[in-house]
Amino acid sequence: MVRSILYSPFSRYSMLAGLALLMLGHAGPGRADEGCVDTETISVHCGQTPSAHYTSDGRLWVVFEQYQHAYVAHSDDHGDSYSPPVRVNGSAENIETNGENRPKILVDQDLVYVSWTQKTEGQHTGDIRFSRSTDGGQSFAPVRTINDDGLLTSHRFDSLFLASSGHLYLTWLDKRELEYAAQRGQEYTGSGVFYAVSDDQGQTFTANRKVADHSCECCRIAVAPYGDDGVALMWRHVFDGTTRDHAIAAVGPEGVLTGFSRATVDEWQIDACPHHGPDMALSTTAPGDDVYHMTWFSAGDRHKGIYYGRHELTSGATTLVRQIDGNAGASHPQIAEWQGVQHLVWKRFDGAATQLLWIYSRDDGANWSEPQVLASTTNASDHPLLIRGPDSLRLGWHSRNEGYRLMMLPEPGLDIIPFTADSFARVKAGRAGQPFVLALWSVDCPPCMVELDLLGRMREQHPDLPLVLISVDDIALQADAEDFLLDYGLADMTSWMFADDYAAPLRYSIDPQWFGELPRSYHFDAQHQSRAHSGIMTEAQLRTWLEL
């Protein structure tokens, strides 16, 4: 069982002692290259579990906990320096500070929204707390408790979401139903998933509403847009009493919009707390408006490690399930989509250091790049968090040695995947239910260049052109293939190259009737019935095939 790491630049003992020194502590802007140089300084580097949000003007906002207070600071230089922190809660309170359960922040012009879980008396109990600023983060309103049952029980693992309509959502795990069941002499497994929504910029919230019973009680809830005014939720759920896989549902201002469906089938039979919540992101390129990229951790009978999958809410179908990292030290993945490219990050401990890894997909999760190491640390570290900025996707990571680091993700490079005998099955699986065109070409085929020029021009007119390119050259010639793809404007898509020079079985896997002539193209309809064409494809032919 993997547990999140509780960490601090100072020990719990010294933190308690530091409370007495709170009035002596001083707020400092802090610089990214300094880390935590003075534990008495209130800063994002010395605090715990920072969460961040970019506004459209490029300002980075960060909330963190230090000395039992939530603090907010901002940066206008992508984290190189920060404004003096502003304290959110006037009175000290025991704020949850682990990677799964941390303060949250969202900003909309001059409105700054902050939430967290307050630990209360009793084991595993808490309240959902909220405050807002209406003056651009200069001051904050008195903190409010959002759960409305008045019970001393578990209300924890809050998530904060702002819909494009302006509706502000708070969702959390809640054990009030356990208390009610106990009063009736009944058993109750896990927690419930609850939410409240505000339509007046956080001034008031609706009564608490239940989404589902029997969630796992110790894993964060993932949130993503659902339409203009709703939110999709993904959480670890307790199925059949002991199986802790994942569920997904959508809610809106008036209530639950979809019944929850099972999002993952890992068969993790465990009566314990995984402390490992999922993450999700709305797909902007898949057909339909309710398709979500998901990533999660499991140690189930069917799946072990970090996984990726794609889920459609309407049908309840999860596809493209694949293992991302099966190493025992892999943990806490995050996923986001930026300009049609999916990015997935996670951390992995190798016995000596913790590495931060990154992969990307250019084809809506069907295929993924090889992992790249973005950063590492030799001491305790927080979860990695992806942050959408106005002009880029960035990654925030807090560690004891280095403080809070904000990194721009690398630009995805040319993505050419070795094509093996089972690759074509993967190609079709990645485009299940969707028509596409397959184009086969070679660096030594002049007519292929004419076709590549056509395909490049068509993709410029139709960026979502459902096109699969396979070079029949040995992948040892990858550099030559990359040059041609760059020349014809086809470098920003996933391509394939034959994995070795023994081409017969690779050709056969595509079409046993193909003799090897080039260029060769195929149109696959939504049911993946195909028709083949040898010779240069014409624009009229392509438009007819794809109904352009």
C-alpha positions as CSV (number, residue, x, y, z in Angstrom):
1,M,0.0,0.0,0.0
2,V,1.4,3.4,-1.0
3,R,0.9,6.2,1.3
4,S,1.4,9.9,0.7
5,I,4.3,11.5,2.5
6,L,3.8,14.0,5.2
7,Y,6.7,16.4,5.2
8,S,7.8,19.8,6.4
9,P,11.0,21.8,6.4
10,F,10.9,21.4,10.1
11,S,9.7,18.6,12.5
12,R,6.2,18.4,13.9
13,Y,7.8,19.2,17.3
14,S,9.5,22.3,16.0
15,M,6.3,23.3,14.2
16,L,4.3,23.2,17.5
17,A,7.1,25.2,19.1
18,G,7.0,27.6,16.2
19,L,3.4,28.4,17.0
20,A,4.6,30.3,20.0
21,L,6.9,32.2,17.7
22,L,4.2,33.0,15.1
23,M,4.2,36.7,16.0
24,L,8.0,36.7,15.6
25,G,7.8,35.1,12.2
26,H,7.9,37.4,9.2
27,A,6.4,37.2,5.8
28,G,8.8,37.2,3.0
29,P,8.5,37.2,-0.8
30,G,11.0,34.3,-1.3
31,R,12.8,33.4,-4.5
32,A,12.7,30.2,-6.4
33,D,16.4,29.7,-6.3
34,E,16.6,30.0,-2.5
35,G,14.2,27.4,-1.3
36,C,13.4,27.6,2.5
37,V,16.4,29.4,4.0
38,D,14.7,30.5,7.2
39,T,11.9,28.4,8.7
40,E,10.5,31.4,10.5
41,T,9.8,33.1,7.2
42,I,6.3,32.7,5.9
43,S,6.8,31.7,2.3
44,V,5.6,29.1,-0.3
45,H,9.1,27.5,0.0
46,C,8.8,27.0,3.8
47,G,5.1,26.2,4.0
48,Q,3.4,23.0,3.1
49,T,1.3,21.5,0.3
50,P,1.1,24.6,-2.0
51,S,-1.6,24.6,-4.7
52,A,-1.5,27.1,-7.6
53,H,-3.8,28.7,-10.2
54,Y,-3.0,31.0,-13.1
55,T,-5.2,33.9,-14.2
56,S,-5.6,35.1,-17.8
57,D,-3.2,37.9,-17.3
58,G,-0.4,35.5,-16.5
59,R,-0.3,36.0,-12.7
60,L,0.4,32.9,-10.7
61,W,-1.6,32.5,-7.4
62,V,-0.4,30.1,-4.7
63,V,-2.0,29.0,-1.4
64,F,-0.1,27.1,1.2
65,E,-0.2,26.2,4.9
66,Q,2.3,27.4,7.5
67,Y,1.9,27.6,11.3
68,Q,-1.8,26.5,11.1
69,H,-2.7,29.3,8.8
70,A,-3.5,29.3,5.0
71,Y,-1.5,32.0,3.1
72,V,-2.0,33.3,-0.4
73,A,0.8,34.9,-2.5
74,H,1.1,35.7,-6.1
75,S,3.9,35.9,-8.7
76,D,4.2,37.9,-11.9
77,D,7.3,36.2,-13.1
78,H,6.3,32.5,-13.1
79,G,7.5,31.8,-9.6
80,D,10.9,33.5,-9.7
81,S,9.6,35.8,-6.9
82,Y,6.4,36.2,-4.9
83,S,4.4,38.9,-3.2
84,P,4.4,39.0,0.6
85,P,1.9,36.3,1.7
86,V,-1.5,37.3,3.0
87,R,-3.1,35.3,5.8
88,V,-6.5,33.8,5.0
89,N,-7.8,32.5,8.4
90,G,-7.6,35.0,11.3
91,S,-7.5,32.3,14.0
92,A,-5.1,29.3,13.8
93,E,-6.7,26.0,13.0
94,N,-5.5,22.5,12.2
95,I,-5.4,22.5,8.4
96,E,-4.9,19.2,6.6
97,T,-1.5,19.2,4.9
98,N,-0.8,16.0,2.9
99,G,-0.7,15.6,-0.8
100,E,-4.2,14.1,-1.0
101,N,-5.8,16.7,1.3
102,R,-4.4,20.2,0.8
103,P,-5.6,23.9,0.6
104,K,-7.1,24.8,-2.8
105,I,-7.2,28.1,-4.7
106,L,-9.1,29.5,-7.7
107,V,-9.0,33.1,-8.9
108,D,-11.5,35.0,-11.1
109,Q,-10.4,38.6,-11.6
110,D,-10.5,40.2,-8.2
111,L,-12.2,37.2,-6.5
112,V,-9.9,34.8,-4.8
113,Y,-11.5,31.6,-3.5
114,V,-9.7,29.3,-1.0
115,S,-10.8,26.1,0.6
116,W,-9.3,23.4,2.9
117,T,-10.1,20.7,5.3
118,Q,-9.9,21.5,9.0
119,K,-9.0,18.6,11.3
120,T,-11.5,18.6,14.3
121,E,-11.5,16.8,17.6
122,G,-11.7,13.0,17.2
123,Q,-10.0,10.5,14.9
124,H,-10.3,11.2,11.1
125,T,-12.8,14.0,11.6
126,G,-12.9,17.3,9.9
127,D,-14.9,20.2,8.4
128,I,-14.8,21.8,4.9
129,R,-13.7,25.4,5.2
130,F,-14.0,28.2,2.7
131,S,-13.0,31.9,2.4
132,R,-12.9,34.4,-0.3
133,S,-11.3,37.7,-1.1
134,T,-13.2,40.4,-3.2
135,D,-10.2,42.8,-3.4
136,G,-7.7,40.8,-5.3
137,G,-6.3,38.9,-2.4
138,Q,-5.5,41.9,-0.2
139,S,-7.8,40.6,2.6
140,F,-10.1,37.6,3.2
141,A,-13.6,37.3,4.6
142,P,-14.1,35.2,7.8
143,V,-13.8,31.5,7.2
144,R,-17.0,29.5,6.9
145,T,-17.8,25.8,7.3
146,I,-19.6,24.5,4.2
147,N,-20.8,21.1,5.5
148,D,-24.2,21.7,7.0
149,D,-25.0,18.6,9.1
150,G,-23.5,19.9,12.4
151,L,-21.9,16.5,13.1
152,L,-18.5,15.8,14.6
153,T,-17.6,13.3,11.8
154,S,-15.4,13.1,8.7
155,H,-15.9,15.9,6.1
156,R,-12.6,15.8,4.3
157,F,-10.7,15.7,0.9
158,D,-12.3,18.8,-0.5
159,S,-12.0,19.8,-4.2
160,L,-12.8,23.3,-5.6
161,F,-14.0,23.9,-9.1
162,L,-15.2,27.0,-11.0
163,A,-17.4,26.4,-14.1
164,S,-17.2,28.7,-17.1
165,S,-20.8,29.9,-16.2
166,G,-19.4,31.2,-12.9
167,H,-20.9,28.5,-10.7
168,L,-18.5,27.6,-7.9
169,Y,-18.4,24.0,-6.6
170,L,-17.1,22.5,-3.5
171,T,-17.1,18.7,-3.3
172,W,-15.8,16.4,-0.5
173,L,-16.0,13.0,1.2
174,D,-18.5,12.9,4.0
175,K,-19.4,10.3,6.7
176,R,-22.7,11.7,7.9
177,E,-24.5,8.7,6.4
178,L,-22.3,6.5,8.5
179,E,-23.5,8.3,11.6
180,Y,-27.1,8.1,10.5
181,A,-26.7,4.4,9.8
182,A,-25.2,3.8,13.2
183,Q,-28.2,5.5,14.8
184,R,-30.4,3.0,12.9
185,G,-28.2,0.0,14.0
186,Q,-27.1,-0.5,10.4
187,E,-23.6,-0.9,8.8
188,Y,-22.3,1.6,6.3
189,T,-19.1,1.2,4.2
190,G,-16.8,4.1,3.4
191,S,-18.0,7.7,3.0
192,G,-20.4,9.6,0.8
193,V,-19.6,12.0,-1.9
194,F,-21.2,15.4,-1.3
195,Y,-21.1,18.8,-2.9
196,A,-22.5,22.4,-2.6
197,V,-22.6,25.1,-5.3
198,S,-22.6,28.9,-5.3
199,D,-24.1,31.0,-8.0
200,D,-23.2,34.3,-6.4
201,Q,-19.4,34.2,-6.4
202,G,-19.1,32.3,-3.1
203,Q,-21.2,34.6,-1.1
204,T,-23.6,31.8,-0.3
205,F,-23.8,28.1,-1.1
206,T,-26.7,25.7,-1.6
207,A,-27.5,23.0,1.0
208,N,-25.2,20.0,0.8
209,R,-26.2,17.4,-1.8
210,K,-25.2,13.8,-2.0
211,V,-23.8,12.4,-5.2
212,A,-23.1,8.8,-4.1
213,D,-22.8,6.5,-1.1
214,H,-19.8,4.2,-0.3
215,S,-16.8,6.1,-1.6
216,C,-13.3,5.3,-0.3
217,E,-12.7,7.5,2.6
218,C,-9.1,8.6,2.1
219,C,-8.5,9.6,-1.5
220,R,-8.9,13.0,-3.3
221,I,-11.7,13.7,-5.7
222,A,-10.7,14.6,-9.3
223,V,-12.8,17.4,-11.0
224,A,-13.2,18.5,-14.6
225,P,-15.7,20.6,-16.6
226,Y,-19.1,19.1,-17.6
227,G,-20.8,21.5,-20.0
228,D,-20.8,25.2,-19.2
229,D,-22.2,25.0,-15.7
230,G,-21.5,21.5,-14.4
231,V,-18.6,19.5,-13.1
232,A,-17.6,15.9,-13.5
233,L,-16.3,14.0,-10.5
234,M,-14.0,11.0,-10.3
235,W,-13.3,9.2,-7.0
236,R,-12.2,5.9,-5.6
237,H,-15.3,3.9,-4.8
238,V,-16.0,0.8,-2.7
239,F,-17.7,-1.7,-5.0
240,D,-19.2,-4.9,-3.5
241,G,-18.0,-4.0,0.0
242,T,-14.3,-4.5,-0.5
243,T,-13.2,-3.6,-4.1
244,R,-11.7,-0.1,-4.3
245,D,-11.8,1.0,-7.9
246,H,-13.1,4.2,-9.4
247,A,-16.4,5.8,-10.2
248,I,-17.4,8.9,-12.2
249,A,-20.5,11.1,-12.3
250,A,-21.5,14.7,-13.3
251,V,-23.4,17.2,-11.2
252,G,-24.9,20.6,-11.9
253,P,-26.4,23.6,-10.2
254,E,-29.7,21.8,-9.7
255,G,-28.4,18.4,-8.7
256,V,-26.8,15.2,-10.0
257,L,-26.9,15.1,-13.8
258,T,-25.7,11.5,-14.4
259,G,-25.8,8.4,-12.3
260,F,-22.3,7.3,-11.4
261,S,-20.7,4.6,-13.5
262,R,-17.7,2.5,-12.9
263,A,-14.7,4.1,-14.5
264,T,-12.0,1.5,-13.7
265,V,-12.0,-2.2,-13.3
266,D,-8.9,-3.1,-11.4
267,E,-10.3,-5.5,-8.9
268,W,-8.3,-4.0,-6.0
269,Q,-9.7,-6.0,-3.0
270,I,-8.5,-4.1,0.1
271,D,-10.1,-3.1,3.3
272,A,-7.7,-0.2,3.9
273,C,-6.9,3.3,2.7
274,P,-4.9,3.6,-0.5
275,H,-4.3,7.3,0.0
276,H,-4.1,7.6,-3.7
277,G,-6.7,9.6,-5.6
278,P,-7.2,9.8,-9.4
279,D,-7.0,12.6,-11.8
280,M,-9.0,13.5,-14.9
281,A,-9.1,16.0,-17.8
282,L,-11.8,16.8,-20.4
283,S,-10.8,15.8,-23.9
284,T,-11.2,18.6,-26.4
285,T,-10.3,16.4,-29.4
286,A,-12.3,13.2,-28.9
287,P,-15.8,12.9,-30.5
288,G,-18.5,14.0,-28.1
289,D,-18.3,16.5,-25.2
290,D,-18.2,14.1,-22.3
291,V,-15.0,12.1,-22.9
292,Y,-12.4,12.3,-20.1
293,H,-8.8,11.3,-19.9
294,M,-8.1,9.5,-16.6
295,T,-5.1,8.5,-14.7
296,W,-5.0,6.5,-11.4
297,F,-3.0,4.1,-9.2
298,S,-4.1,0.6,-8.4
299,A,-2.7,-2.5,-6.8
300,G,-5.6,-4.7,-7.9
301,D,-5.6,-8.2,-9.2
302,R,-6.1,-7.0,-12.8
303,H,-4.0,-3.8,-12.7
304,K,-1.0,-2.8,-10.7
305,G,0.8,0.5,-10.9
306,I,-0.1,3.8,-12.6
307,Y,-2.7,3.6,-15.4
308,Y,-4.3,5.7,-18.1
309,G,-7.7,5.3,-19.6
310,R,-10.3,7.3,-21.5
311,H,-14.0,7.3,-20.3
312,E,-17.2,8.4,-22.0
313,L,-19.8,9.4,-19.6
314,T,-22.8,8.9,-21.9
315,S,-22.0,5.3,-22.7
316,G,-20.1,4.5,-19.5
317,A,-17.4,2.9,-21.5
318,T,-13.7,3.1,-20.6
319,T,-11.2,2.4,-23.4
320,L,-7.5,2.7,-24.1
321,V,-6.6,1.3,-20.7
322,R,-2.8,0.9,-20.4
323,Q,-0.1,0.7,-17.7
324,I,2.0,3.8,-17.5
325,D,4.4,2.7,-14.8
326,G,4.4,-0.6,-12.9
327,N,7.3,0.1,-10.6
328,A,6.6,-0.2,-6.9
329,G,7.9,3.4,-6.3
330,A,5.6,5.0,-8.9
331,S,2.9,7.2,-7.4
332,H,0.5,10.2,-7.7
333,P,-0.1,10.8,-11.4
334,Q,-1.7,14.0,-12.8
335,I,-3.1,14.6,-16.3
336,A,-4.0,17.7,-18.3
337,E,-4.7,18.5,-21.9
338,W,-3.0,21.5,-23.6
339,Q,-3.6,22.5,-27.2
340,G,-4.8,19.1,-28.2
341,V,-1.8,17.3,-26.5
342,Q,-2.3,15.2,-23.4
343,H,0.3,15.5,-20.7
344,L,0.8,13.0,-17.8
345,V,3.2,13.4,-14.9
346,W,4.0,11.3,-11.9
347,K,6.8,10.7,-9.4
348,R,8.8,7.6,-8.8
349,F,11.2,6.7,-6.0
350,D,14.1,4.5,-7.1
351,G,15.6,3.7,-3.7
352,A,17.8,6.7,-3.6
353,A,16.0,9.7,-5.2
354,T,12.5,10.7,-6.2
355,Q,12.2,11.5,-9.9
356,L,9.5,13.5,-11.6
357,L,8.5,11.9,-15.0
358,W,6.5,13.2,-17.9
359,I,4.9,11.6,-21.0
360,Y,2.6,13.0,-23.7
361,S,0.2,11.9,-26.3
362,R,-0.7,13.6,-29.6
363,D,-3.6,11.3,-30.5
364,D,-6.0,11.6,-27.7
365,G,-4.4,9.0,-25.5
366,A,-4.0,6.2,-28.1
367,N,-0.2,6.3,-28.0
368,W,2.3,7.9,-25.6
369,S,5.8,9.1,-25.7
370,E,8.7,7.6,-23.8
371,P,9.1,8.9,-20.2
372,Q,11.4,11.9,-19.6
373,V,12.8,12.9,-16.2
374,L,12.0,16.5,-15.5
375,A,13.4,16.9,-12.0
376,S,14.5,14.9,-8.9
377,T,15.1,15.3,-5.2
378,T,16.8,13.3,-2.5
379,N,14.4,14.3,0.3
380,A,10.7,14.2,1.0
381,S,8.4,15.7,-1.7
382,D,4.8,16.7,-2.4
383,H,2.6,15.5,-5.2
384,P,3.3,17.0,-8.7
385,L,0.5,19.3,-9.9
386,L,-0.1,20.5,-13.4
387,I,-1.2,24.1,-13.8
388,R,-2.8,25.6,-16.9
389,G,-1.5,29.1,-17.7
390,P,-2.7,31.5,-20.3
391,D,0.1,30.6,-22.7
392,S,1.6,27.3,-21.5
393,L,1.1,24.3,-19.3
394,R,3.3,24.3,-16.2
395,L,4.2,21.9,-13.4
396,G,4.4,22.8,-9.7
397,W,6.4,20.6,-7.3
398,H,7.3,21.2,-3.7
399,S,10.2,19.4,-2.0
400,R,11.9,19.8,1.3
401,N,15.3,20.5,-0.2
402,E,14.4,22.7,-3.1
403,G,11.2,24.5,-1.9
404,Y,8.5,25.2,-4.5
405,R,9.6,24.7,-8.1
406,L,7.5,25.8,-11.1
407,M,8.5,24.3,-14.4
408,M,7.4,24.8,-17.9
409,L,6.9,21.4,-19.6
410,P,9.1,20.7,-22.6
411,E,7.8,21.2,-26.1
412,P,6.6,17.8,-27.3
413,G,9.1,16.6,-30.0
414,L,8.6,14.6,-33.0
415,D,6.7,11.5,-32.0
416,I,7.6,8.4,-34.1
417,I,6.7,5.0,-32.7
418,P,8.2,1.7,-33.7
419,F,5.7,-0.3,-35.6
420,T,5.6,-4.0,-34.7
421,A,3.3,-6.9,-35.6
422,D,0.8,-6.0,-33.0
423,S,0.9,-2.2,-33.5
424,F,-2.0,-2.1,-36.0
425,A,-4.3,-3.6,-33.5
426,R,-3.3,-0.7,-31.2
427,V,-3.9,1.8,-33.9
428,K,-7.5,0.6,-34.5
429,A,-8.2,0.2,-30.8
430,G,-7.1,3.9,-30.3
431,R,-9.7,4.9,-32.9
432,A,-12.5,2.6,-31.9
433,G,-15.8,3.8,-33.4
434,Q,-14.1,6.5,-35.4
435,P,-13.3,6.7,-39.2
436,F,-9.7,7.3,-40.2
437,V,-7.3,7.3,-43.1
438,L,-4.1,5.2,-43.0
439,A,-1.3,6.4,-45.3
440,L,1.8,4.2,-45.9
441,W,4.9,5.9,-47.3
442,S,8.7,5.7,-47.5
443,V,11.6,8.1,-47.6
444,D,12.7,6.5,-50.9
445,C,9.4,6.9,-52.7
446,P,9.1,10.2,-54.8
447,P,5.3,9.7,-55.3
448,C,4.9,9.5,-51.5
449,M,6.3,13.0,-51.3
450,V,3.4,14.3,-53.5
451,E,0.9,12.6,-51.2
452,L,2.6,13.9,-48.0
453,D,2.4,17.4,-49.5
454,L,-1.4,16.9,-50.0
455,L,-1.9,15.5,-46.5
456,G,0.1,18.4,-45.0
457,R,-2.1,20.9,-46.8
458,M,-5.3,19.1,-45.8
459,R,-4.2,19.0,-42.1
460,E,-3.6,22.8,-42.2
461,Q,-7.2,23.2,-43.3
462,H,-8.6,20.5,-41.0
463,P,-6.3,20.2,-37.9
464,D,-8.4,17.3,-36.6
465,L,-8.0,15.3,-39.8
466,P,-8.2,11.6,-38.6
467,L,-4.9,10.5,-40.2
468,V,-2.5,7.7,-39.4
469,L,1.0,7.8,-41.0
470,I,3.2,4.7,-41.2
471,S,6.6,4.8,-42.8
472,V,7.6,1.4,-44.1
473,D,11.3,2.3,-43.6
474,D,13.4,0.7,-40.9
475,I,13.3,2.9,-37.9
476,A,17.1,3.3,-38.2
477,L,16.2,5.9,-40.9
478,Q,14.1,7.9,-38.4
479,A,16.1,11.1,-38.9
480,D,15.3,11.1,-42.6
481,A,11.7,10.5,-41.9
482,E,11.6,13.3,-39.4
483,D,13.0,15.7,-42.0
484,F,10.2,14.9,-44.5
485,L,7.5,15.2,-41.9
486,L,8.8,18.6,-40.9
487,D,9.0,19.7,-44.5
488,Y,5.4,18.8,-45.2
489,G,3.9,20.1,-41.9
490,L,3.2,16.7,-40.4
491,A,5.6,16.7,-37.5
492,D,3.0,17.6,-34.9
493,M,1.2,14.2,-35.0
494,T,2.0,10.7,-33.9
495,S,3.6,8.6,-36.7
496,W,4.9,5.1,-37.0
497,M,7.9,3.5,-38.6
498,F,8.6,-0.2,-39.2
499,A,10.5,-1.5,-36.2
500,D,13.1,-3.5,-38.3
501,D,14.0,-4.3,-41.9
502,Y,12.1,-7.6,-41.9
503,A,9.0,-6.0,-43.4
504,A,7.0,-9.0,-44.5
505,P,5.2,-9.7,-41.2
506,L,4.6,-6.0,-40.6
507,R,3.0,-5.6,-44.0
508,Y,1.0,-8.7,-43.4
509,S,-0.4,-7.4,-40.1
510,I,-1.8,-4.4,-42.0
511,D,-3.2,-6.2,-45.0
512,P,-2.4,-9.7,-46.2
513,Q,-3.4,-8.7,-49.7
514,W,-0.9,-5.8,-49.9
515,F,2.2,-6.5,-52.1
516,G,4.3,-3.6,-50.8
517,E,3.6,-1.0,-53.5
518,L,3.7,2.7,-52.4
519,P,2.1,5.0,-51.7
520,R,-0.7,2.8,-50.3
521,S,-3.7,4.2,-48.4
522,Y,-6.8,2.9,-46.7
523,H,-10.1,4.4,-45.6
524,F,-11.5,2.8,-42.4
525,D,-15.2,3.7,-41.6
526,A,-16.5,3.9,-38.1
527,Q,-16.9,0.1,-38.0
528,H,-13.4,-0.2,-39.4
529,Q,-14.4,-1.8,-42.6
530,S,-11.7,-0.7,-45.1
531,R,-11.1,0.0,-48.7
532,A,-7.6,0.2,-50.1
533,H,-6.0,2.4,-52.8
534,S,-2.6,2.1,-54.4
535,G,-1.0,5.2,-55.9
536,I,-1.2,8.9,-55.0
537,M,-4.3,9.8,-53.1
538,T,-6.2,12.7,-54.5
539,E,-7.8,15.6,-52.6
540,A,-11.2,14.7,-53.9
541,Q,-10.8,11.1,-52.8
542,L,-9.8,12.1,-49.3
543,R,-12.7,14.6,-49.0
544,T,-15.1,11.9,-50.1
545,W,-13.7,9.3,-47.7
546,L,-13.9,11.6,-44.7
547,E,-17.0,13.6,-45.9
548,L,-15.0,16.9,-45.6
